[in-house]
Amino acid sequence: MKAIDHIVIAGASIETLSASWETLGFTLTPVAQHPWGTINRLIQLEGAFLELLSVAQGASIPKAHEGAFSFGAFNQAFLNKRQGPSMLVLDSSSPERDRAAFEQGGLPVFEPFSFERIAKAPDGTERKVGFDLTFTQNPLCADTGYFTCFNRYPENFWRPEYQQHANTAKKLSSVVLVAADPGDHHGFLKAFTGVGTANISSLGVSIELSGATLKVLSPSAFESIHGYACPVEGREMRLAHLEVSVASLDAFKRAAKTDGGYERAGSFVLPADQLLGTGLSIVGSRSA
């Protein structure tokens, strides 16, 4: 069963985007730059991470062409519309199998895409990291990006020091998308995740992945559960809201320097307009 590898969160300024998450008590990796012109910082959790991403000033972003997906161009176009979660990424044990599964499921496929770079560890040592990305697309809506990520050197990528957060954050427990009719996207999600069955209810669709839940809610169900609105247009399926588990909800509140947010159904919610387009629920015990 696949797991969520990471979520890409796009912002107009890497400095502003980074500050908004650091203010909440998250530890971020140093700034890194991709060869195609985007820059990022990561929030490493248990088995998954959040990729805070911007387009570097003056960057020359490669354009997409027939059969090739441009990560940089996609996020640049996304930022022309809004800020927030732009791409949902699952883990991979084989790019070749992922590509074959997408084709078998009737999903679009693109040219293989791989890259490597040198990452600096907290102690200053340099290590090689590399990734193979297998892109696909939701035939009903191309506003959110989807791909799998094969990590070539996980022993160089994951660092215990980067997984220690002042707010006691531990793992990404659920990812929420919003669609006018969640059932419209049921087939795509099954083909993308490889999960044969999904739970369908009056609220929407949910799929259990390894270690996390993927949910698609109607706008009314989303607002009822999370307490703020997430409007969508047409057949759009918007990546909207993340749920992060912490060791202590009280410790999170002590570490997070924010005047926003509210308690709802046992979690602490930060609406999307308070976190540059990303809705966030914090779930944990009340122990100190």
N, C-alpha and C positions, 0 to 999 in steps of 0.2 A: 504494500500500500504506500502510495506516495505521501510525502509530507510537504508542508509549506517551507520553501527554502528562504524566500525573503519577499518583502514588499518594497517596491520603489515608491518613494515619496518625493515629488518634484516641487521645487520652490524657486522663486525668481532670484533669490540671493542665498548662497550657501551659508553666509555669515548669519543672516536673519533666521534662516531655517534651523541652523545648528543651535542658535541661542534659544529658540523656542522649546527645544527638547532638552537642552542642558539645564534650563530653568526648572524643568520638572524632575531633575535629579538623575537623568540618564548619563552614562559615560559614553563618549563618542570616540571613534578612532580618528587619527590625523587625516587631514584633507589629502585625497589622492585624485589624480587626473587620468582620465581615459585618453587613449590616443586619438579618439574621434571627437574630442572637445567637451565632454561632460566631466564634471567634478563631483566627488561624493565624500561623505563621511558615513560611517556605519554605527548602528547600535546592535551589538551582539547580544542575543538572548540564548536560551538553551535550545540549540538545534536550529534556530532560525534567526534572521536579522532584519532590521529595517535599514534600507539604503536611502539616506537623505541625499538628494541629487539636484544639481543646478547645471546650467549651461555656462561654461567659462566665458568670461568677457572677451569678445573678439574672436571666438572660436569659429572655425570653418567646419560646419557639420556636414558629413557626407549625406547626400540625398538617397532615398530609397529608389530602387529601380526594379524592373520586372523580375520577380522571383527572389528578390533580396530585401530583407528587412533592415532598416536603419534604426538602431536603438537611439542614437542621438537625435535624428530627425523626428522620431515619434515623440520624444519628450519635449523637444523644442516646440512642436505643434501643440502638444498638451498644454504647455505653459502659456501659449498664446490665448488659451481659453480660460484656464484657472490653475490654481495650485492645489496640491493634495496628492493622494495615492493615485499613481498612474499605471502601475503594472503589478500583476499577480504572478508570482514565480514559484513553481514546484521544484522539488529536488529531483535529481536524476542519477541513475546508476548506469545508464547507457544512452547517449544521444541517438545512436542508430535505432534502438528499440523505440525511443520516444517518437522519432520521425515516422517510423513504420506504423506505430499505433495511431498517430494523428491521421495519416493517410487512410488507414483502415477505417477510422471513425468518420471519414468524410470531411476532415478539417483541412484548411489550407496549410501548406508547408513552404518553407523558404530555404534558401541556401544555408548550409552549415556555417556557423559563426563561432570563432574561438579567439581568445586573446590571453596573453600573459603579461604580468608586470612585476616589479619589485615592491614589496610592502615592507614598511619599517615596523618592527616590534617595539613594545614599550621600553625595552632596554637599549634600543638604538640599533640592534642587529637587523640586517636586511635578509629577507627570505623571498623566494619566488612563489607567486600565486598565479593560478591559471584556471580558466573556465571555458566550458563548451556550452553554448546557448542554443536551444532548439525552439524557434519561434513558431507560433501559430496565431490564429485570429478567430474571433467570434464572428461568424457570417452575418449576424444580425446587427452588430454594433462594433465598430473599430475604434471607439474612443478609449477603451481600456486595453492595455497590452498584456499578452500571455506568453510565457515561455517556461521551459525547464532549464535548470542549471546544473551541469556536472562540474563538481569541484575537483580539479586535478590534484591539488596538494592541500587537503583539509588539515593536515598536521601543521602546515605553515599559516593557514588562514585563521583558525580558531585560537584565541588567546584568552586564558582565564582572567587576565588582568582587565580585559575589555568587557568581561561579563559580570564585573562587580559594579553594581549601581547603588548610589546613595539612597535611592527610593525603594530598594529591595526588589526591583523587577527581576522576574525569573523567565517567563516564557510567553510566547504569542499563542493564546489559547483559542481565539476565533477571529475570523475575517468576515466582514459583512458587506455585501453588495446590495444595491437597491435597483429594482426594475418595476415598471408599471405592471407587468405580468410576469412574475418570476418563472412560471411554467414555460414561457417562450424559450428560456435559456437552459432548460433541463437537459436537453440532448447535447448541447455544446459542453456543458459542465461535466457530464458523464464521460464524454469522449476525451476531454482535456485531462481530467483527473484519473481516468481509468477505473473509477469506482462504478460498479455495475448497478448499484441501487442507491436511491436517494429518498429521503423522507420528505413527503409532500403534504402540506397542511394548508389551512386557510391563511396562515401567516406568510407562507412562501415555501422555499426549498432549502433543505440542509443536507450536506454531505459530510460524512465523517472521514477525515483524513488521519494519517498517523500523527497523533499528538495534538490535533487541532480540528476545529469545525469550520466548514465553509458554509455561509448562509446567504441566501438571496431573499430579501424581504420586499414586500410591496411598500410604497411610500407611507401609507397609513399605518401598517404594522411597524415599520421602522420608527415612526414618530411616537407611537404608543409605547414601544419598548424603551427607546433611548431618550425621549423627551425633547427632541428637536427635529425640525423638518429637513428632509433631503429630497428636493424635487428632481425629477428626471424628465427627459424629453423623448417622445416617441418610443422606440424600442430600445432605448439606451439601457445598459446595465452598468451602473456606476459603482466603482470601488470606493466605499464611503467611510467605513468605521472599523477600528481594530480593538480587540480586547486583549489586554496584557495582564497576566497573573503576577502578583507580588507576594512576597513572604509576609508582609504586614501592611495592611491598608493605612494604619495609623502612622507607620514609618514613612510611607509614601507621602502622606499629607504634610508631615514635618519637613520632608526634603523638597517638596514641590513649592516653588515660590510663585504662586498664582492666586489671584483674587477670583478667578472664574471657577466654573465647575459646580456640580451639585451631586448629592446622594440620590441614587435611584435603584430600587430593587437590590440592595446589598452591594452596589458598586458605586464608584465615583466616576462621574461622566464629565468629560471635557468636550463640548460641542465643536463641530468643525470650524466655526468662525473664530474660535479662540486658539486654534492650533494650525493656522495657515492652511485650512482646507481638510485636515485629517481629524475625524471624530475618534475619540479614545475613551474606552471604559477600562477602569482599573479595578481588578477583583482580587480580594485577599482576605485573610483573617483580620480580626480586630486586635490581635495581640500586639504588644509594643515591640 
